[in-house]
Amino acid sequence: MRWEAFCRALLTRYSPEPMPLDDPPTDHAELARAARELLENAVFRLAMERVQERLVASWQHSALGAKEEREAAYRLHAAIEELRAELVRMTTNK
């Protein structure tokens, strides 16, 4: 019990404060610009590519009986593609 209390106190002390989120732009031009900036951001693109590469590797190297694991990886991979497509739609919708 004492160990658990110590861990909770330590976690509380060193947990970073959540950053406040800004409201998204309401102006279509501003929204399109912000979406384009994300799509063109090299770090954001690299992060999405790395996550997708790990997901592909996880389903390629999964055990034969690990159907759920493969399907979960596929769904996450597809979700990243949908995120990318939504950002593209934001750049073109008026």
N, C-alpha and C positions, 0 to 999 in steps of 0.2 A: 504494500500500500504506500509506503513512504517513497519508494522508487517511482511509482506512477505519479504521485503528487509532484515530485521533483522534476520529472520529465514534462509534465503539464506546465509547471512554472517556467521552466527553461524555454519551452516552445512559445509560451505567451510573451516572454521577454524578448526573444530574438526573432519572432515572426515579423516580417516587414508589414507596414501598414498598407492596406490596399490603396492603389492609386485611384483618385476620383476619375470617372469617365466623362469626357466631354460629350455633349449632345452632337449628333451628326448634323451636318449642314442641311438646311431646309431648301436652299436655293439649288436648283438642278445643275447649274453650271459649277457651283462650288462642290457639290456632291460628285459630279463627273471628274473634276480636277483631283479631288481627294482619292477617288477610286483609281484614277490613272497613276497617281503618285505611288499607291500601294503596288499596283501591277508592275511599275517600272523600278521599284525599290529592290536593289540587288540582294540585300539581306533577307527580305521577305520572300523573294523568289527562291533563294537558296534554301531557306528553311522549309518551304513547301516541297521542293524537290527532294530534299533529304528525307523528310517524313515519308513521302511517297516511295522512295527507293527502299526504305526500311520495311514498309508495308509489303512491297512486292517481294522482297527477300524473305519476309516471314511466311508468306503463303507459298513461295517456291520451296522453302526448306521445312515446311511443316510435315508432320507425320501423316501417313495415309489416312488414318482414322480421325484426324483433327479437322473435320468439316466445319465446325462452328468457328474455329480459329481462322480458317481461310476465309469464310464468309464475313467475319468481322473485319478482317484486314481489307477485303475487297470493298466493303461498305465505307470504311474510313477513306480509302483511296478515292472512291467515287465522290465522297463528301468534299474532299479537297478540290476535285475537278468542278463540282457544283459551286463552291466558293469562288473559284477563279472565273467561272462563267457568269456568276452574279456580278462580280466586279466589272467584267467587260460590259454587261448589260447596263450597269450604272453609268459607264462612260458614254453610252450611245443613247439612252432613253432621255426623252425631253419632257 
